[in-house]
Structures are given as C-alpha cells and as structure tokens.
C-alpha cells in the first residue's frame, strides 16, 4: 500500500472522527447538564444515542447562522484569517451553549408549576417525574423548600424537625440517602415545630436511620403548622 493511500485513509479517518465529535459533543454535554442529580431508569444504547443526537440537533439549530457563516469562510479559503472566531465557535457552541441549555431545561423540568409548563414538559418527555427513577430525587431534587418532620427508626418517638431550603442538601446516591437540614427546631405543641434549636447550624441525618419524611408548606410560619397539613 502506497504512502499516498495511507495518508488519504488517515486523513479520512481523522475527518470522520472530528465530524462525529463536532456533531455529538454538544448533545452529550447537554444531556450531562440535564441529567445532573438524576438516577435514570436503565436505557438501551440506541435510545441513549438517539437522545444524544436530538440534543445535538437542538444545539446546532440554535447556532446554525453562525455555523453557516464559518462554512462560507471555509469554502472561500478565508477561515485561517478568522481563527479567533473558530475558537470562539468551538468554546461557545460545542461547550458553553449545550451546558447552558441543559441546565435551563433541567430547571424547567423540575418545576411543579405553572400547570401548563409541567404538562408541556411531560408531553415532550422532559418531565423530571418521567426521567427520575425514585421519588426521593423527584421531590428533594426539585429545589422546593419545605419544613420537614423526619421519623427515625428504632424504639420510641425519634423525630427530627427541620427546614429544607437552599442551603440544605439531600444525597443523590441511592446507597446513602443522607440529608442535611439547614435549620433544626425543637418540638412544640402537638409535636410540631417549636423554637429554633439554637445555636445549631443545622443537622445531618444518616439515610439508614430515616423511616419517613413529612413535608409541610414552606410559605407558612413553622410554629403554627397544624397537624395534618403535610403536602
């Protein structure tokens, strides 16, 4: 086999790899950003590839006018003079744009309202409830704040009262399922929320010790939550 043929095959392979990378990389990054914190049901490889291709098409469609401009410059032999623009295209279209789109779509899919948005996300298959395999992630990963009453395993009444907000954390690892509450409360009337357990900076609870978690409306004062108002 002559050196010319070897070189031609090598160039063709490199071009094919480069084209595949340019096509699929945005879709992959979009899915990584969208899937953060989600424990998905197992999917066949074909489904994963199709979803990645669809995500890539979305990203490239958004940047299509810019991409067409660079193609015209390439055909005209003037692309080398616009190397800074090529670099910007690679950084923005292949990396930054898909990441931003993925985070935005993920944020919208985790919202429980308004109703029309939740229905739209469900119709197009992007609803968080459809893509998350566990109720733990569905609620705690949705970003909703809530007062919580956690009952622990063991003898007697082992209960922790707290507030789950923006500075709280729930593990996304199904093997741990531990939770950190940014505020802890003392038991009040009817074992509901009393004064803040000061000067505590929150409480960590081992997932293996959790029996049940009750959620209460975060828009009302914790100290006057009536029994039976769990969401």
Secondary structure, DSSP 8 states (H G I E B T S, - for coil): --HHHHHHHHHHHHHHHHHHHHHHHHHHHHHHHHTTT-------HHHHHHHHHHHHHHHHHHTHHHHHHHHHHHHTT-SGGGHHHHHHHIIIIIIIHHHHHHHHHHHHHT---SHHHHHHHHHTT--HHHH-S-HHHHHHTTT--EEEEEEESSSS--EEEEEE-TT-EE---TTT--EEESEEEEE-GGG-EEEE-TT---EEE-GGGEEEEEEEETTS-GGG--TT-B-
